[in-house]
Amino acid sequence: MQTGLYLTRFRTPLDDAGGVIYIDGDRVYGGDTAMYYVGEILTESEEIRVRLRVRQHDMHSQSVFGDHSDFALTLTGRKKGAEYVFEGRADKAPSLRFEATLKPAPI
């Protein structure tokens, strides 16, 4: 993935939310109104694998995963046009499907 700022959209059957992610080499940093995330890109080819640690910073808001406030999230995805599309699972909610779309932020 190219270094830069991305606008994100996250979806689970419980909720959806938006946020931002910054990619710097193989490092990933991001956040939204309830959570922040830090992690790394593990593989990058046709299929991209990302591992994130997600932590709640606003105790009055809820994540798209429900009541979980600190968890690991593993995503697999690929580039589609200018966007990246991912699917994944959180370690504390493995049966809950997660989708994320990242598109470059217009700077």
TORKESE-426305 format. One record per atom (N, C-alpha, C): x, y, z; residue number from 0. Coordinates in pm, whole numbers, plus 50000, padded with zeros to 5 digits. Example, Ala and Ser with C-alpha at 12.3 -4.5 7.8 and 13.67 -1.06 7.14 Angstrom:
2
+-------+-------+-------+-----+
!    xx !    yy !    zz ! seq !
+-------+-------+-------+-----+
! 51319 ! 49431 ! 50780 !   0 !
! 51230 ! 49550 ! 50780 !   0 !
! 51320 ! 49670 ! 50780 !   0 !
! 51285 ! 49775 ! 50708 !   1 !
! 51367 ! 49894 ! 50714 !   1 !
! 51290 ! 50003 ! 50787 !   1 !
+-------+-------+-------+-----+
// end
This chain:
107
+-------+-------+-------+-----+
!    xx !    yy !    zz ! seq !
+-------+-------+-------+-----+
! 50085 ! 49882 ! 50000 !   0 !
! 50000 ! 50000 ! 50000 !   0 !
! 50089 ! 50123 ! 50000 !   0 !
! 50042 ! 50227 ! 49936 !   1 !
! 50120 ! 50349 ! 49930 !   1 !
! 50110 ! 50426 ! 50061 !   1 !
! 50221 ! 50488 ! 50101 !   2 !
! 50222 ! 50574 ! 50218 !   2 !
! 50123 ! 50688 ! 50197 !   2 !
! 50045 ! 50718 ! 50300 !   3 !
! 49951 ! 50828 ! 50290 !   3 !
! 49834 ! 50814 ! 50384 !   3 !
! 49746 ! 50913 ! 50378 !   4 !
! 49627 ! 50920 ! 50459 !   4 !
! 49508 ! 50865 ! 50381 !   4 !
! 49429 ! 50780 ! 50447 !   5 !
! 49313 ! 50716 ! 50385 !   5 !
! 49187 ! 50742 ! 50466 !   5 !
! 49077 ! 50769 ! 50397 !   6 !
! 48946 ! 50776 ! 50460 !   6 !
! 48891 ! 50635 ! 50466 !   6 !
! 48831 ! 50597 ! 50579 !   7 !
! 48787 ! 50460 ! 50598 !   7 !
! 48638 ! 50452 ! 50626 !   7 !
! 48581 ! 50339 ! 50593 !   8 !
! 48443 ! 50305 ! 50626 !   8 !
! 48446 ! 50163 ! 50680 !   8 !
! 48397 ! 50144 ! 50803 !   9 !
! 48395 ! 50013 ! 50869 !   9 !
! 48251 ! 49967 ! 50882 !   9 !
! 48228 ! 49836 ! 50862 !  10 !
! 48092 ! 49782 ! 50874 !  10 !
! 48095 ! 49645 ! 50942 !  10 !
! 48002 ! 49625 ! 51035 !  11 !
! 47969 ! 49493 ! 51089 !  11 !
! 47817 ! 49486 ! 51087 !  11 !
! 47759 ! 49371 ! 51115 !  12 !
! 47612 ! 49365 ! 51125 !  12 !
! 47556 ! 49454 ! 51237 !  12 !
! 47640 ! 49492 ! 51335 !  13 !
! 47594 ! 49576 ! 51446 !  13 !
! 47589 ! 49724 ! 51411 !  13 !
! 47683 ! 49772 ! 51328 !  14 !
! 47694 ! 49916 ! 51306 !  14 !
! 47792 ! 49944 ! 51193 !  14 !
! 47802 ! 50071 ! 51157 !  15 !
! 47907 ! 50115 ! 51064 !  15 !
! 47960 ! 50249 ! 51112 !  15 !
! 48084 ! 50279 ! 51074 !  16 !
! 48150 ! 50401 ! 51119 !  16 !
! 48254 ! 50443 ! 51018 !  16 !
! 48298 ! 50565 ! 51029 !  17 !
! 48405 ! 50617 ! 50944 !  17 !
! 48522 ! 50660 ! 51029 !  17 !
! 48638 ! 50671 ! 50968 !  18 !
! 48757 ! 50713 ! 51038 !  18 !
! 48868 ! 50745 ! 50940 !  18 !
! 48988 ! 50754 ! 50990 !  19 !
! 49105 ! 50776 ! 50906 !  19 !
! 49215 ! 50677 ! 50943 !  19 !
! 49295 ! 50644 ! 50844 !  20 !
! 49412 ! 50558 ! 50864 !  20 !
! 49529 ! 50620 ! 50791 !  20 !
! 49645 ! 50617 ! 50856 !  21 !
! 49768 ! 50662 ! 50793 !  21 !
! 49860 ! 50542 ! 50775 !  21 !
! 49904 ! 50520 ! 50653 !  22 !
! 49998 ! 50412 ! 50620 !  22 !
! 50136 ! 50473 ! 50605 !  22 !
! 50234 ! 50416 ! 50676 !  23 !
! 50373 ! 50461 ! 50667 !  23 !
! 50460 ! 50337 ! 50654 !  23 !
! 50493 ! 50301 ! 50530 !  24 !
! 50567 ! 50176 ! 50507 !  24 !
! 50479 ! 50059 ! 50542 !  24 !
! 50524 ! 49977 ! 50638 !  25 !
! 50442 ! 49863 ! 50681 !  25 !
! 50366 ! 49892 ! 50811 !  25 !
! 50369 ! 50016 ! 50859 !  26 !
! 50299 ! 50054 ! 50982 !  26 !
! 50164 ! 50119 ! 50949 !  26 !
! 50067 ! 50096 ! 51036 !  27 !
! 49931 ! 50147 ! 51018 !  27 !
! 49889 ! 50218 ! 51148 !  27 !
! 49838 ! 50341 ! 51133 !  28 !
! 49790 ! 50421 ! 51247 !  28 !
! 49655 ! 50479 ! 51209 !  28 !
! 49561 ! 50480 ! 51304 !  29 !
! 49432 ! 50537 ! 51269 !  29 !
! 49342 ! 50558 ! 51388 !  29 !
! 49222 ! 50609 ! 51358 !  30 !
! 49126 ! 50632 ! 51463 !  30 !
! 48992 ! 50677 ! 51410 !  30 !
! 48895 ! 50675 ! 51500 !  31 !
! 48762 ! 50727 ! 51472 !  31 !
! 48710 ! 50789 ! 51601 !  31 !
! 48583 ! 50815 ! 51610 !  32 !
! 48530 ! 50885 ! 51727 !  32 !
! 48535 ! 50803 ! 51855 !  32 !
! 48545 ! 50671 ! 51845 !  33 !
! 48545 ! 50586 ! 51964 !  33 !
! 48675 ! 50511 ! 51986 !  33 !
! 48746 ! 50476 ! 51879 !  34 !
! 48859 ! 50385 ! 51888 !  34 !
! 48983 ! 50442 ! 51818 !  34 !
! 49100 ! 50391 ! 51857 !  35 !
! 49221 ! 50416 ! 51779 !  35 !
! 49286 ! 50281 ! 51751 !  35 !
! 49365 ! 50275 ! 51645 !  36 !
! 49422 ! 50148 ! 51602 !  36 !
! 49566 ! 50170 ! 51555 !  36 !
! 49649 ! 50071 ! 51589 !  37 !
! 49789 ! 50071 ! 51552 !  37 !
! 49823 ! 49930 ! 51509 !  37 !
! 49898 ! 49915 ! 51401 !  38 !
! 49933 ! 49781 ! 51358 !  38 !
! 50031 ! 49781 ! 51245 !  38 !
! 50029 ! 49669 ! 51172 !  39 !
! 50126 ! 49652 ! 51065 !  39 !
! 50068 ! 49575 ! 50948 !  39 !
! 50124 ! 49602 ! 50833 !  40 !
! 50092 ! 49525 ! 50713 !  40 !
! 50185 ! 49405 ! 50715 !  40 !
! 50128 ! 49285 ! 50720 !  41 !
! 50207 ! 49163 ! 50731 !  41 !
! 50252 ! 49111 ! 50596 !  41 !
! 50165 ! 49116 ! 50498 !  42 !
! 50200 ! 49073 ! 50362 !  42 !
! 50138 ! 49171 ! 50264 !  42 !
! 50205 ! 49186 ! 50152 !  43 !
! 50150 ! 49272 ! 50049 !  43 !
! 50187 ! 49216 ! 49913 !  43 !
! 50089 ! 49173 ! 49843 !  44 !
! 50100 ! 49126 ! 49704 !  44 !
! 49962 ! 49148 ! 49645 !  44 !
! 49910 ! 49051 ! 49573 !  45 !
! 49771 ! 49062 ! 49528 !  45 !
! 49678 ! 49071 ! 49649 !  45 !
! 49712 ! 48994 ! 49753 !  46 !
! 49633 ! 48993 ! 49877 !  46 !
! 49713 ! 49063 ! 49986 !  46 !
! 49649 ! 49154 ! 50058 !  47 !
! 49714 ! 49230 ! 50164 !  47 !
! 49659 ! 49181 ! 50297 !  47 !
! 49750 ! 49151 ! 50390 !  48 !
! 49709 ! 49107 ! 50524 !  48 !
! 49757 ! 49210 ! 50625 !  48 !
! 49665 ! 49254 ! 50712 !  49 !
! 49694 ! 49358 ! 50811 !  49 !
! 49651 ! 49308 ! 50948 !  49 !
! 49733 ! 49338 ! 51049 !  50 !
! 49699 ! 49304 ! 51188 !  50 !
! 49699 ! 49434 ! 51268 !  50 !
! 49587 ! 49462 ! 51338 !  51 !
! 49573 ! 49585 ! 51415 !  51 !
! 49540 ! 49555 ! 51560 !  51 !
! 49588 ! 49640 ! 51648 !  52 !
! 49541 ! 49642 ! 51787 !  52 !
! 49446 ! 49760 ! 51796 !  52 !
! 49326 ! 49734 ! 51842 !  53 !
! 49221 ! 49836 ! 51848 !  53 !
! 49188 ! 49861 ! 51995 !  53 !
! 49189 ! 49990 ! 52033 !  54 !
! 49160 ! 50027 ! 52172 !  54 !
! 49061 ! 50143 ! 52176 !  54 !
! 48976 ! 50139 ! 52273 !  55 !
! 48874 ! 50242 ! 52290 !  55 !
! 48934 ! 50363 ! 52362 !  55 !
! 48908 ! 50485 ! 52307 !  56 !
! 48955 ! 50607 ! 52373 !  56 !
! 48839 ! 50689 ! 52427 !  56 !
! 48718 ! 50664 ! 52382 !  57 !
! 48599 ! 50735 ! 52431 !  57 !
! 48505 ! 50632 ! 52494 !  57 !
! 48501 ! 50630 ! 52625 !  58 !
! 48423 ! 50529 ! 52696 !  58 !
! 48272 ! 50549 ! 52682 !  58 !
! 48229 ! 50663 ! 52624 !  59 !
! 48086 ! 50689 ! 52605 !  59 !
! 48038 ! 50641 ! 52467 !  59 !
! 48132 ! 50604 ! 52381 !  60 !
! 48098 ! 50554 ! 52248 !  60 !
! 48124 ! 50404 ! 52242 !  60 !
! 48061 ! 50340 ! 52146 !  61 !
! 48076 ! 50196 ! 52130 !  61 !
! 48138 ! 50168 ! 51994 !  61 !
! 48220 ! 50065 ! 51987 !  62 !
! 48281 ! 50027 ! 51859 !  62 !
! 48180 ! 49953 ! 51773 !  62 !
! 48213 ! 49933 ! 51646 !  63 !
! 48127 ! 49855 ! 51557 !  63 !
! 48125 ! 49708 ! 51598 !  63 !
! 48211 ! 49669 ! 51694 !  64 !
! 48214 ! 49533 ! 51746 !  64 !
! 48137 ! 49519 ! 51877 !  64 !
! 48066 ! 49622 ! 51919 !  65 !
! 47988 ! 49614 ! 52042 !  65 !
! 48068 ! 49659 ! 52162 !  65 !
! 48062 ! 49582 ! 52270 !  66 !
! 48119 ! 49622 ! 52399 !  66 !
! 48270 ! 49597 ! 52414 !  66 !
! 48337 ! 49554 ! 52313 !  67 !
! 48480 ! 49525 ! 52324 !  67 !
! 48560 ! 49654 ! 52318 !  67 !
! 48653 ! 49672 ! 52412 !  68 !
! 48729 ! 49796 ! 52421 !  68 !
! 48877 ! 49781 ! 52390 !  68 !
! 48925 ! 49658 ! 52374 !  69 !
! 49066 ! 49633 ! 52345 !  69 !
! 49075 ! 49496 ! 52279 !  69 !
! 49110 ! 49493 ! 52150 !  70 !
! 49111 ! 49366 ! 52079 !  70 !
! 49205 ! 49371 ! 51959 !  70 !
! 49234 ! 49254 ! 51907 !  71 !
! 49315 ! 49241 ! 51785 !  71 !
! 49222 ! 49218 ! 51667 !  71 !
! 49255 ! 49279 ! 51555 !  72 !
! 49175 ! 49269 ! 51435 !  72 !
! 49267 ! 49227 ! 51320 !  72 !
! 49233 ! 49119 ! 51253 !  73 !
! 49309 ! 49071 ! 51138 !  73 !
! 49226 ! 49091 ! 51013 !  73 !
! 49285 ! 49158 ! 50913 !  74 !
! 49216 ! 49191 ! 50789 !  74 !
! 49288 ! 49134 ! 50669 !  74 !
! 49212 ! 49094 ! 50570 !  75 !
! 49266 ! 49049 ! 50442 !  75 !
! 49194 ! 49126 ! 50333 !  75 !
! 49270 ! 49178 ! 50237 !  76 !
! 49205 ! 49255 ! 50133 !  76 !
! 49289 ! 49270 ! 50008 !  76 !
! 49240 ! 49356 ! 49921 !  77 !
! 49309 ! 49383 ! 49795 !  77 !
! 49269 ! 49519 ! 49742 !  77 !
! 49346 ! 49565 ! 49647 !  78 !
! 49318 ! 49694 ! 49584 !  78 !
! 49212 ! 49675 ! 49476 !  78 !
! 49113 ! 49766 ! 49475 !  79 !
! 49009 ! 49768 ! 49372 !  79 !
! 49002 ! 49910 ! 49320 !  79 !
! 49061 ! 49935 ! 49205 !  80 !
! 49069 ! 50071 ! 49153 !  80 !
! 49158 ! 50154 ! 49243 !  80 !
! 49109 ! 50268 ! 49289 !  81 !
! 49185 ! 50355 ! 49379 !  81 !
! 49165 ! 50317 ! 49525 !  81 !
! 49069 ! 50228 ! 49555 !  82 !
! 49036 ! 50192 ! 49692 !  82 !
! 49097 ! 50058 ! 49731 !  82 !
! 49098 ! 50033 ! 49862 !  83 !
! 49134 ! 49902 ! 49917 !  83 !
! 49012 ! 49850 ! 49990 !  83 !
! 48982 ! 49722 ! 49970 !  84 !
! 48865 ! 49660 ! 50032 !  84 !
! 48914 ! 49543 ! 50117 !  84 !
! 48872 ! 49540 ! 50245 !  85 !
! 48918 ! 49438 ! 50340 !  85 !
! 48800 ! 49368 ! 50405 !  85 !
! 48825 ! 49245 ! 50447 !  86 !
! 48734 ! 49169 ! 50533 !  86 !
! 48817 ! 49116 ! 50648 !  86 !
! 48753 ! 49093 ! 50762 !  87 !
! 48829 ! 49040 ! 50872 !  87 !
! 48745 ! 49001 ! 50990 !  87 !
! 48818 ! 48965 ! 51096 !  88 !
! 48756 ! 48921 ! 51221 !  88 !
! 48836 ! 48977 ! 51339 !  88 !
! 48765 ! 49006 ! 51446 !  89 !
! 48829 ! 49047 ! 51571 !  89 !
! 48846 ! 48924 ! 51658 !  89 !
! 48956 ! 48918 ! 51732 !  90 !
! 48981 ! 48801 ! 51816 !  90 !
! 48873 ! 48783 ! 51923 !  90 !
! 48810 ! 48889 ! 51969 !  91 !
! 48708 ! 48879 ! 52073 !  91 !
! 48567 ! 48863 ! 52017 !  91 !
! 48552 ! 48871 ! 51886 !  92 !
! 48421 ! 48851 ! 51822 !  92 !
! 48442 ! 48778 ! 51690 !  92 !
! 48496 ! 48655 ! 51693 !  93 !
! 48533 ! 48587 ! 51569 !  93 !
! 48416 ! 48553 ! 51476 !  93 !
! 48296 ! 48547 ! 51528 !  94 !
! 48181 ! 48515 ! 51442 !  94 !
! 48123 ! 48639 ! 51375 !  94 !
! 48168 ! 48757 ! 51412 !  95 !
! 48115 ! 48882 ! 51360 !  95 !
! 48198 ! 48927 ! 51240 !  95 !
! 48135 ! 48931 ! 51123 !  96 !
! 48204 ! 48970 ! 51000 !  96 !
! 48231 ! 49120 ! 51000 !  96 !
! 48349 ! 49158 ! 50955 !  97 !
! 48392 ! 49297 ! 50951 !  97 !
! 48437 ! 49331 ! 50810 !  97 !
! 48394 ! 49447 ! 50761 !  98 !
! 48437 ! 49495 ! 50629 !  98 !
! 48492 ! 49636 ! 50644 !  98 !
! 48595 ! 49667 ! 50567 !  99 !
! 48652 ! 49801 ! 50568 !  99 !
! 48687 ! 49842 ! 50425 !  99 !
! 48661 ! 49967 ! 50394 ! 100 !
! 48699 ! 50025 ! 50265 ! 100 !
! 48788 ! 50145 ! 50295 ! 100 !
! 48903 ! 50151 ! 50229 ! 101 !
! 48996 ! 50264 ! 50243 ! 101 !
! 49011 ! 50331 ! 50109 ! 101 !
! 48999 ! 50464 ! 50107 ! 102 !
! 49026 ! 50536 ! 49985 ! 102 !
! 49118 ! 50653 ! 50017 ! 102 !
! 49210 ! 50685 ! 49927 ! 103 !
! 49304 ! 50794 ! 49954 ! 103 !
! 49231 ! 50923 ! 49986 ! 103 !
! 49278 ! 50994 ! 50091 ! 104 !
! 49220 ! 51122 ! 50127 ! 104 !
! 49266 ! 51228 ! 50028 ! 104 !
! 49175 ! 51312 ! 49982 ! 105 !
! 49215 ! 51420 ! 49892 ! 105 !
! 49291 ! 51526 ! 49972 ! 105 !
! 49417 ! 51540 ! 49941 ! 106 !
! 49501 ! 51633 ! 50017 ! 106 !
! 49536 ! 51751 ! 49929 ! 106 !
+-------+-------+-------+-----+
// end
